[in-house]
């Protein structure tokens, strides 16, 4: 078998329109879903993937997850949140801003205070992190 008769997955028996070699079992599975064109249509648009990536980045920081847990059960002001976080004001503001920009929390002005609460999106995604952490 020459190098031209193989692909990354082993012996290739099919070449697509671009000349890429595809193993027969993979080719059959692709044909069952409508081919490479149908597979490409299943990939969300780039801007959608970028938004989702930013949400996952927001959830990837343990400090931000901690903030979500702190306000999960009731809205709280920054002073109560920071009692547990013990961060500088600018650092806490930075993390609250990231959560807010990604729709995971919202802040409501109440006189001199901003009261932060978790959004439904934030609540659901926090539950997803709990589920993912079990496996």
N, C-alpha and C positions, 0 to 999 in steps of 0.2 A: 504494500500500500504506500503510495507516494504521499508527500506532504499535502499535495493538492486535493487528495481524496479524504481529508479529515478536517474537522473543525474543532472548536474548543471542547465539544461534548463527545467526541469520538467520530466514528465513520459517518460521513455526510452522504446522503443520497439525493438531496434536493438543493437546488440553488434558487434563490428568489430573484426578482427582477434586477437587483443591484449586483448579483453574482455572489451574494453571501451564502455560504453553505449552512444548511439547517438540517439537523438530524431528523430522520424519518418520524420518530414518535412526536417530536416537537412540531413538525410540519403538520401532522394529522390533527394535533390539538389546535393549532392555529387555524387550520381550515375549518374546524368545527365551530369556531367563533366568528368566522368571516375573513380570516387572513390578517396580514400585518396592518392593513388599512383599518380594519375594525378594531384591532388592538390599539392602534394609535388614537382612535376616537374615544377610547376609554380613559385616556390620560387627561386629567383636568387641564384647563388652560394655565399658562405660566403664572399669570397674576393670581389665580386662585391658589396655586401651589405656594407662591410667595407669602400670601396672607396666612395660610395654614402653617407654613414654616415659622413665621413670626409668633404665632400663638404657641407653638411647641417650644420656641426659644423662651417665651415668657414663662412657660410652665417648667422649664428645665432648671431654674434656679431655686435651691432650697429656701432661700430667704423669701422669695415670692410665694412659694408654696406655703410657707409658715404664715404669711400674711393672709392668704386665702383661708387657712384653717382658723385663724384668729377671728375673722369676720364672718365665718360660715354661718354661725348661729344667730348673730345679731349685728346690726350696724354699730360701728364704733368710731370715735374720734381718733385723731392721730396720737394724742397723748396716751390713750389706752393701748393702742396698737404698739407704740414704741416702748411701753412698759415691758413688753415681752421681747421686742426686737432688740432694744438697746443699740440703736444705730444713730449716727449723726443725722440731723434734720435733713441735710441735703441728700444723704444716701437713702434714707427712708422715702423721701420725696421722689427720688429717681425710680425706685422699685414700684412705688404706688403709680407713678406715671406710666410705666411699662404695662402694668396690669390694666390700667384704665384705657390706654390706647388700644389694647387688644380686646376690649369689651368684657374683661373678666371681673372688673369691679366698677362701681360708679361712686362719685362723690357728690354730696348735696350740701350746699351752704346752709348753715343754721346760725345766723348771727356771725360771731367771730370764729366759728368752728366749721370744719368740713367733716361731715359724717360719711364714712366709707361703708359700703355694703357690697356683698358679692352679687353678681348678676346671675341670671338663670344659666347663661352660657358658662360662667365661672364655676357654678355649682356642679353642672354636668361634667365639665372637664376635670374638675377636682375628683369627682367620683371615678372617672376614667383612670386617673393616676393611681387611685387606690386599687382598682381592679388590676391594672397592669403590674403593680407592685406585688401582687399575690403569686405571680408566675415567674 
